[in-house]
């Protein structure tokens, strides 16, 4: 029996499924470290400052993943495809790092080793993220990007749910090591699957040979000749593209929303556990089940809306809606003692970041200049991840001094400012930076 050929450029359904599971691979360790383990540590009595530092250390490699971008853009002449060798290499190294986490026996007493182990995994997971994003930009048509982004974000949310709810259950009802083993086995299975998927017809499954080709365009795209970059001109052109006024303002506003969203999310979770007496498992499981179901449904709807009404309109509406929700919910802080109100906040909050990302990612992709799209998008996503880290760290530092409700209001106001900036910039024409010689 002949197995079907799995080639991304030829099958739309394969693109949807592939980018979905590739993002499940990224979401799983994130949900494990930043939700299940963090909530476990909070229940074990660690201070908000310690938890903030843990989140910052774990997320630090993601804030510098833009370093990978020029390498992924410069070295793409493998007979295995332009991006696939990078994806596979990153998956293998991340898998090895994940196995290292298994050797942590007691997360509380081995707190420093725990943070370092997750951070090391993040180094290679961030390379996978950059490679996958470059693969998406290279193989997905503009008209299809909203839906593909929906599957990508949906995969991230599902992965985070498995890491948050599923692995939190294993920690409490088994052991931390059992949860770490489950993570590694899952990553191994998906890495094997990636081996059988090719970018273009004729790509080798395994080869160490070089090949210089003009990339086959994605469906609906015109052929594009890739510049033969050396690192110096590539970096100078990248810097010029990033510092153009319109991309700089748009991305600054998006980063501000990410900071505010992550700050209040972390502060609210810790407030539930340490002030209102919730268990870490309750917080992890609720956010990872009902919250995930709502997030996935909204992500799929958001992907359709991004392609139908346009990413610009959706980005503006989502930013404004998030601002109103944060301010309104913070003003209702006296009702958080009601389990129904607190649960609703936890579930709805879980859906905000995914739906915002669905709106923001096509906008950021549209800002990327041809020839350096991998590097430029990697920079945007790296700083977005750094914004997450900043939000997590600020929550740990500010929560002992400022009430959680006040933090929520401040985050909502920041999102209003972002909405004003976006309204003034998203409809302006996009300039192109001239290539550096």
C-alpha positions, 0 to 999 in steps of 0.5 A, a space after each residue: 500500500 502506498 502512503 499519501 505524500 504529505 507536502 505542505 505546498 500542495 494540500 491546504 488541509 495538511 497545512 491547517 493540521 500541521 501548523 495546529 500540531 506544531 503549535 500544540 508542541 509549543 503550548 504544552 511546555 508553556 502550560 506546564 511551566 507557566 500554569 501547572 507548575 507555577 500554580 503548584 508553587 503558589 499553593 506550596 507557599 512561594 512568594 509572588 516575587 519568586 513566582 514572578 522571577 520563575 516566570 521571567 527566567 522560563 520566558 527569557 529565551 523567548 524574548 531573545 529568539 529574534 537572534 535565530 531569525 537571521 540564521 533561519 533566513 540565511 541558511 535555507 539551502 538544504 535539500 530537505 527544504 528551506 525551513 524543515 531542517 530547522 524545525 526538525 533540529 529544533 524539535 530534537 534539541 527541545 526534546 532532549 532538554 525536555 528529558 532533562 526536566 524529568 531529573 527534577 524530583 522536588 520542584 520546591 527544593 530544587 526551585 533554581 534547577 527547575 527554572 534553569 531546566 525550563 529555560 534551557 528547553 525554551 532556548 530550543 523551543 524558541 528556535 522551533 517557534 521561529 522556524 515554524 513561523 518562517 515556514 508559515 510565511 513561506 508556504 501560506 498564501 495571504 488570503 489564507 493566513 487568518 485561518 492558518 493563524 487560527 489553527 496555530 493559535 488554537 494549537 497553542 491553546 490546546 497545548 497549553 490546556 494539556 500542559 495546564 490541566 492535564 499535567 497539573 492533574 498528574 503532578 497532584 495525583 502522581 508526581 512531577 516526574 510523571 508529568 515531565 515524562 508525559 510531556 517528553 513522550 508527547 513531544 517525541 510523538 510529534 517530532 516523529 510525525 514532522 519527519 514525514 512532512 515535506 515543504 515542496 515536492 522533491 524535498 528529501 526526507 533526510 539529506 546533508 546536501 545543499 541546494 540553491 533554489 528559487 522557492 516555489 511560491 505559496 498558492 496565490 503568491 507571485 514567484 519571489 526570488 530570495 536575496 542571497 543575503 550575507 549577515 551584514 546587509 541582512 541585519 541592516 535591512 532588518 533594522 531599517 524595516 523595524 524602525 519604520 514609523 508605522 511598523 514601530 507604532 503598530 508593534 508598540 501598541 500590540 506589545 503594550 496589550 500583551 504586557 497588560 494581558 499577561 500582567 493581570 492574568 498572573 496577578 489574578 491567578 495568584 490572587 485566587 490561590 493565595 487570597 481567595 483560597 482556591 487550590 492550584 489544581 482548580 485554577 489550572 483545570 478550569 483555565 485549561 478546560 472550559 477556558 480552553 474550549 471557549 478560546 479554541 472556538 473564538 480562535 476559529 471564529 477569529 480566523 474566519 473574521 480576520 480573513 473576512 472583515 480584515 485583520 485591521 478592523 478585527 485588531 482594533 475591535 479586539 483591543 478596545 473590547 479587551 480594554 473595556 473587559 479589564 476595566 469593568 471586571 476590575 471595578 467589580 472586584 468586590 464580587 470576586 468572592 462569588 465563585 461564579 463571578 471568579 470562575 467566569 473571569 478565569 474562563 473568559 480571561 483565558 480566551 482573551 490572549 488567543 483572540 487578540 493574537 489571531 487579530 495581531 499576527 496577520 497584521 504583523 505578518 503584513 508588516 514583514 518585508 519580503 526576503 527578511 520575513 523570517 527575521 522580521 517576524 521572529 523579531 516581532 514575536 520575540 519582543 511579544 514574548 518579552 512583553 509576556 515576560 515583562 507582564 509576569 515579572 511586573 505582576 510579581 513585583 507590583 502585586 505586594 504593593 498594589 491591589 489586584 483590582 487596581 492592576 486590572 484597571 491600569 492594564 485596561 487603561 494601557 489597552 485603551 491607549 494602544 487602541 488609540 495608537 492603532 486607530 491612527 496607524 493601521 490604515 496608513 500605507 506600509 513603506 518598504 525599507 531599501 535593501 542594505 548593500 
